[in-house]
Amino acid sequence: MIKKDFEISDLDFSKNPDGLLPVIVQDYATLKVLMLGYVNREAMEQTLLSGKMTFYSRSRKCLWTKGETSGNFLTVKEMYADCDSDTVLVMAEPAGPACHRGTKSCFNTDDDQGFIRELQEVIRRRKDERPEGSYTVRLFDKGTNKIAQKVGEEAVETVIEAVDNNDSAMIYEASDLVYHLLVLLVHKGLSISDLEKELVRRHR
């Protein structure tokens, strides 16, 4: 089920003479901007029906579903119309590179951008799929106390390296800290978004 804050009838396809609306596609997990495409009413209807992002090709003058030849589908999770109802933001789960060049994004941003959120999704999948031999799965099996203990250990090690002015070692230990904190959040049914909400609340 796609979450959306509009009905197709709410969208203003008349703003552009060709009857097309721009669609910005963002990675649902990492928030990385993946690509820009265009839709007409029929493409939007097909997207909602199939759950896969379908665009209108301005060069070929026809509908096309992203991934129909490459397999790199964009599974739509959420959709939002802008304040003028003439642009749509799509939050999608990519099955592979979004760009024909083989990169995650059509924009020349760092492909590692948003990786912490991507890692969070990997940890969630480990919890659900429980692959054999996974360290993450073993942590989940040991429960809250053990995971929390690991967070504490990595925090102490990060502090030690920071006090010793060993920046490379501090980054290494801080990475362990973030990973184990993500495991703890997922174990408790929480996420990075919950941390962001609390930080925003404090900032305000």
BANU-965124 format. One record per residue (C-alpha): residue in one letter; x, y, z. Coordinates in steps of 0.25 Angstrom, whole numbers, plus 5000, padded with zeros to 4 digits. Each point is the difference from the previous one (the first is absolute). Last residue first. Layout:
AXYZ...
***
This chain:
R505350975075H501349935001R499649905010R498849964992V500849994988L501049915008E498849915004K499549994986E501349964995L500349895010D498649944996S500450014985I501249925003S499149895004L499349935011G499449865002K500849975012H500949904992V500150104989L500550115009L501049905007V500549954986L500250154996L500750035013H500949884997Y500450064986V500250145006L500949955010D500849914991S500250134991A500450085012E501149895002Y500650024986I499850155000M500750005013A501149924995S500350094988D499950125010N501049965010N500050125009D500249915012V498750065006A499249974987E500649865001I499549985014V498650064997T499849904988E500449885009V499050055011A498950014989E500349874994E499949935014G498750075003V499449964987K500449865002Q499450005014A498750054994I500049884990K500349905011N498850065009T499050014988G500149864995K501049894997D499249954988F500150144994L501550005002R500149874993V499150054988T501050124999Y501249905000S499349934988G500449854999E498749954994P499150114994R498950055010E499050064989D499350095009K501150055010R501050004988R499150084992R499950105011I501550015001V500150024985E498950115001Q500950075011L501249994991E499250074989R499750115010I501550015003F500350004985G499350134998Q501150054990D500949894996D499850024986D500550145001T499250094991N500150014985F498550004998C499349884992S500149925013K500549865005T501050004988G499949904989R500150104989H498549974996C499750075014A499149945011P501049895004G499349885006A498749955005P499750155005E499050025011A499250124998M499650135006V499350084989L499950165000V499050054991T500050144993D498750084995S499249995013D500450155003C500449965014D500849884995A499349864999Y500549895008M500249854997E500449885009K500549864998V500249994985T500949884996L501050054990F500449894990N501449974996G499749884992S500750064989T499049994989E498750035007G500850075011K499350145000T498649974994W499950084987L498850074994C500050054986K500550134992R501449944997S500750135003R499150055011S499949865007Y498950005009F500349935014T499749885007M500549975015K499649865004G498849995010S499249944988L498750075001L500550135007T501150014989Q499049974989E499150115004M501250105001A500549954986E498550034995R499950145006N501450044994V501349985006Y501450054999G501349965006L501150055009M501049905007L500649945012V500050115012K500649925012L499049995011T500749885005A498949905002Y498950054991D501050044989Q499450134994V499350024986I499650144995V498950004991P499750114990L498650014995L499549994986G498950064992D500850044989P499650155002N500549995014K499150055012S498849924994F500449875007D499650065014L499949895009D498849995010S499349904991I501149905001E499750005015F501050065010D500849975013K500549874996K500449875007I500149884990M499449875004
***
